[in-house]
Amino acid sequence: MTTAQAESGRTVTTNVPARLDRLPWSRWHWTIVIGLGTVWILDGLEVTVVGNIASRLSEPGSGLDISSGQVTGIAAALYVAGACVGALFWGRLTDKWGRKKLFMITLAVYLAATALTAVSFDSWWFFLFRFLTGFGIGGEYAAINSAIDELIPAQYRGRVDLIINGSFWLGAVGGSLLSIVALNTEVFAKDVGWRLTFALGSVLAFVILLVRRHVPESPRWLLIHGRDEEAERIVTSIEERVEAERGSALPRAEGEITIRQRRSVSFLEIARTLFSDYRRRSVLGFSLFIGQAFLYNAITFGFGAILTTFFDVPTGSTGYYFAVIAIGNFCGPLLLGKLFDTVGRRVMISSTYLLSGLLLFATAWLFDQGSLSATTMTACWCAVLFFASAGASSAYLTVSEVFPMETRAMSIAFFYALGTAAGGISGPLLFADLTSTGKVGDTVLAFQIGAGLMCAAGLVAAFLAVHAERRSLEDIAKPLTAT
């Protein structure tokens, strides 16, 4: 590493990014995956549990004076709003203060808010801490995706990012099954079971917090912010651990980059980067997030109502169907993730979006014809979401790797907030009316809207997706500080 003085800061020539990218997979990388990626399981657990315990919270004796509609309406909207605000608030600080500091703070916010939800004594308390729980989770998305992409070697980055984002659905499976036990009054009293589900979330968050202490700051972030000696020490330590594990020396890293160090990037520079320098990539990110948000709401928002209204499935049994769908969602990124690194981003992103959209069109047609039962409808949803989940996870991967490092967290936050708002506000307003009428034609229309937007996003990806597979982040998008 060489350095020189410049008016706005030191100019540093380094091979640290190349050294990180040439690392083979090791136990150290599993530490990163476990420490950072498992929070998505908590998010899935949170969202699913709240939906499933809504009916219990509204019953006399639950300990809260609240209706089921307030839980799935006001509380859900506040969680979404908190996630959007949190993503934007924490995203800016993640680029400014560092990945590690923020992924510790945001998880602590989530932990505290979830624990305080468990002891809710009034509806306003429950609403407040649902907002703050979302506020912490929103910040997690920006901080975690930034750190993962900057620490994972280029040849593994796609599959790791997809599987981690897809692990949300493991939490959904756990939330579905946990709610069945928690709502069993033979096991827990009405005012105890639902509280224990939130308490469990805070306990899991505490365990993850302990693991995260061992995850280092991103050396890439340290380099740009004038802490190159610390970056060098961290990378050297990682290399020593990997070499000790494999019993041989690592190959020489090829490639250097020269950067002019600086402490912060202005909002004007961020805006110019997103909407001028990389406007095609911004159109891509916008399309991917909107497409997946509406497809998921078309299916999942009225999922329970569709099963009970059209197929006479008892309300207490819908959790089993949802668990099956959630497993299908996780299998998509798990089984298809490697192809995003081998076949390539453009082919896989566009094909997963188009296939899921076309399969949902087919499901809508079969449903309209009266050819489906509760079991076959669930099987159709599983097929749709197998591909949609891989596509949706690739949306997060895309916006975290196609913009310069100095704006990475803020870019993730912007598109996450945009997609979450569209899916959590516009989607429910549209699909609630369509799926609650009890008319087959209205539900078919909901499916067709989601499918159409997913196909449109797939076509955008076919033309605009970036060939980012197995490439260094600095090669995909040159840092603003690079000379």
ABEGO torsion letter per residue (X at the ends): XBBBBBAAEBBBBBAAAAAAAABBBBAAAAAAAAAAAAAAAAAAAAAAAAAAAAAAAABBGAGBBBBAAAAABAAAAAAAAAAAAAAAAAAAAAAAAEAAAAAAAAAAAAAAAAAAAAABABAAAAAAAAAAAAAAAAAAAAAAAAAAAAABBAAAAAAAAAAAAAAAAAAAAAAAAAAAAAABAAABBAAAAAAAAAAAAAAAAAAAAAAAAABBBBAAAAAAAGBAAAAAAAAAAAAAAAAAAAGBBBBBBBEBBBBBBBABBBAAAAAAAAAAAAAAAAAAAAAAAAAAAAAAAAAAAAAAAAAAAAAGBBAAAAAAAAAAAAAAAAAAAAAAAAAAAAAEAAAAAAAAAAAAAAAAAAAAAAAAAGABBAAAAAAAAAAAAAAAAAAAAAAAAAAAAABBAAAAAAAAAAAAAAAAAAAAAAAAAAAAAAAAAGBAAAAAAAAAAAAAAAAAAAAAAAAABBBABGBBAAAABBBAABX
